[in-house]
Amino acid sequence: VLNNNFLAETTGGLLTFDHELYQEYFCAVALVEMGTGGIALIEELQQEPRWEEPIVLFSGISDHRSSVLRSLAISNVHLAARSLASSSLSEKTDRDFILQQARVLASTAGDPAKIAQGLFSLAELGEAEAMIAVLKQRGAKDAIAQRAIQSFITRSPPELVVDWIRRTSDHSDRKS
């Protein structure tokens, strides 16, 4: 494992993962090996940022992918969207369910962080039109939604923001 760069030896003689992705993958494998206990543990770990990538990886190697995605969609829709988007498989039923959860969260939440989570989920799924619909529904005078959008824009990759602005500018309401 040292020669293949899975692990590296520190100056103190300790072993550490050479790259964080290896650690995350082996965490995902351990969760799979735990069976239903791993799925239950995900319920506890899904709100911790350092566990997001192992959960995304877990969703790709688990035999219970659909149920994991649906459970995540209810409690952490952005993580569900990331997990779905990371796969090369087309899972229309799960995608539709996650998309609906993201729309509802972005449309109805009263907390800017929740609205932003819904918007991030829609962006992760490449749903610019759904984002536009949500923003039109909330209206330009919705202060909570404005704070959520500010949060969304500052935490998004610049190319996503530019594309989002380009796509939404054609649909903006310019009523006085």
C-alpha positions in Angstrom: 0.0 0.0 0.0 2.9 2.4 0.6 4.5 1.5 -2.8 1.2 2.1 -4.6 0.6 5.4 -2.8 -2.6 4.4 -1.0 -0.9 5.3 2.3 2.0 7.5 3.1 4.3 7.4 6.1 4.5 10.7 8.1 7.8 12.0 9.6 6.6 10.6 12.9 6.2 7.1 11.5 2.4 7.2 11.3 0.5 6.0 8.3 -2.0 8.3 6.6 -4.0 8.2 3.4 -2.0 9.7 0.6 -5.1 11.3 -0.9 -8.4 12.1 0.9 -10.4 10.3 -1.8 -8.9 6.9 -0.8 -10.0 7.5 2.8 -13.5 8.5 1.6 -13.8 5.4 -0.6 -12.8 3.1 2.2 -15.3 4.8 4.5 -18.0 4.1 1.8 -16.9 0.5 1.6 -17.1 0.1 5.3 -20.6 1.6 5.3 -21.6 -0.9 2.6 -20.1 -3.8 4.7 -22.2 -2.7 7.7 -25.4 -3.5 5.7 -28.5 -1.9 7.2 -26.3 -0.5 10.0 -24.5 1.6 7.4 -27.7 2.9 6.1 -28.8 3.9 9.6 -25.4 5.5 10.3 -25.8 7.7 7.1 -28.9 9.2 8.7 -26.7 10.5 11.5 -23.7 11.5 9.4 -25.4 13.2 6.4 -25.3 16.7 8.0 -21.6 16.6 8.6 -19.7 18.1 5.6 -16.7 15.7 6.0 -19.0 12.7 5.4 -20.6 14.1 2.2 -18.2 12.5 -0.2 -18.2 9.0 1.5 -22.0 9.1 1.3 -21.9 10.1 -2.4 -19.6 7.2 -3.0 -21.7 4.9 -0.8 -24.7 5.7 -2.9 -22.9 4.5 -6.0 -21.7 1.2 -4.6 -24.7 0.3 -2.4 -27.2 -2.4 -3.4 -29.9 -0.1 -1.9 -29.1 3.0 -4.0 -32.7 4.0 -4.8 -33.8 3.8 -1.1 -30.7 5.7 0.0 -31.3 8.4 -2.6 -35.0 8.8 -1.6 -34.2 8.9 2.1 -31.5 11.6 1.4 -34.0 13.5 -0.8 -36.3 13.9 2.2 -33.6 14.9 4.8 -30.8 16.4 2.7 -31.9 17.0 -0.8 -28.6 18.6 -1.9 -26.6 15.5 -0.9 -29.2 13.4 -2.8 -28.8 15.5 -5.9 -25.0 15.3 -5.7 -25.2 11.5 -5.3 -27.5 11.2 -8.2 -25.5 13.5 -10.4 -22.3 11.7 -9.7 -23.5 8.5 -11.3 -23.4 7.7 -15.0 -26.6 5.7 -14.6 -29.9 7.2 -15.7 -32.4 6.8 -12.8 -35.4 8.8 -13.9 -37.7 7.8 -11.1 -35.2 8.7 -8.4 -34.2 11.9 -10.3 -37.9 12.9 -10.5 -38.4 12.3 -6.8 -35.2 14.3 -5.9 -36.2 17.1 -8.3 -39.6 17.4 -6.7 -38.2 17.5 -3.2 -35.7 20.3 -4.3 -38.5 22.3 -5.9 -40.7 22.1 -2.9 -37.9 23.0 -0.5 -36.8 26.0 -2.7 -40.4 27.1 -3.1 -41.8 26.8 0.4 -39.0 27.0 2.9 -38.9 30.0 5.2 -35.2 29.7 6.0 -32.7 31.2 3.5 -30.3 28.2 4.1 -33.1 25.8 3.1 -34.1 27.8 0.1 -30.4 27.9 -1.0 -30.1 24.1 -0.4 -33.1 23.6 -2.7 -31.5 25.9 -5.3 -28.2 24.1 -5.1 -30.0 20.9 -5.6 -31.7 22.2 -8.7 -28.4 23.5 -10.0 -26.7 20.2 -9.3 -29.3 18.5 -11.4 -28.9 21.1 -14.2 -32.4 22.4 -13.8 -32.1 26.1 -14.7 -35.7 26.2 -15.8 -36.9 24.8 -12.5 -34.8 27.4 -10.7 -36.4 30.2 -12.8 -39.9 28.8 -12.0 -39.1 28.8 -8.3 -37.8 32.3 -8.3 -40.8 33.6 -10.3 -43.1 31.9 -7.8 -41.4 33.4 -4.8 -41.4 36.8 -6.4 -38.9 39.7 -6.5 -40.1 41.1 -3.2 -39.4 38.0 -1.2 -36.6 39.1 1.2 -36.0 35.6 2.4 -35.5 34.3 -1.1 -33.2 37.2 -1.9 -30.9 36.3 1.0 -31.0 32.7 -0.2 -30.0 33.7 -3.7 -27.1 35.8 -2.3 -26.0 32.7 -0.4 -26.4 30.5 -3.4 -24.4 32.8 -5.7 -21.5 33.4 -3.3 -21.1 29.6 -2.8 -21.4 28.6 -6.5 -18.6 28.1 -9.0 -18.3 31.2 -11.2 -19.2 29.3 -14.4 -22.4 28.1 -12.8 -23.4 31.6 -11.8 -22.6 33.0 -15.2 -24.6 30.3 -16.9 -27.5 30.7 -14.5 -27.6 34.5 -15.0 -27.4 34.0 -18.8 -30.3 31.6 -18.7 -32.5 33.6 -16.2 -31.9 37.0 -17.9 -34.2 36.0 -20.7 -37.0 35.2 -18.3 -36.8 38.1 -15.8 -39.8 40.1 -15.0 -39.1 43.8 -15.8 -42.3 45.1 -14.5 -42.2 48.4 -12.6 
